[in-house]
Amino acid sequence: MLGRVRKSCARFLTAVRAEMNHGRDKRTHNLFEAAAAYVSACAEDDQDRIDEAAGWVSPEALSFGVNELACRAVIALARERDESPWTVARTLLGLPAA
């Protein structure tokens, strides 16, 4: 429970810092850059990078970008493995074949 509160506070502070620095930051990030950075940081369990990427765009935009990345990844793996996206998604999540 305390871990969730810490994560929420860290994301909030990161978003506030990003908003404050927005005028000083010469480069803005789009939602796909944010999603790629966020997912790769999650995969590497790098909380600092997770917090940073979460502050680049709104939570809604990040959610959309992560969803789009997941869809594209499943499709690419399905093509590579010559399997259906359904099968690949269930395999990645450790679910039994339906």
C-alpha positions, 0 to 999 in steps of 0.5 A: 500500500505504501509503495502505491502511495509513493509511486503516485506521489512520485508520478505527480511530482514528476508531472509537476516538475515537467510542467514547470520546466516545460517553458525551459525545455527545448524539446517536447516528447510525443506520446509514442516516445513517452510510451516507448520510454515508459515500457522499456523502463518498466521492463528494466525496473528503472523507477527514475526513468518510469517517473520521467517518461510518465511526466512527458505526456498526460496519463491518458496519452501515455495509456493510449501510447502503451496500448498502441505499443502493446498491439504493435508488439503482439502483431509483430511477434505473431507474424514472426512466430506465424501464430495468431495474435490471440495465441501470442498474447495469451502466451506472453501473459502466461495464460493457458491455450484456449 
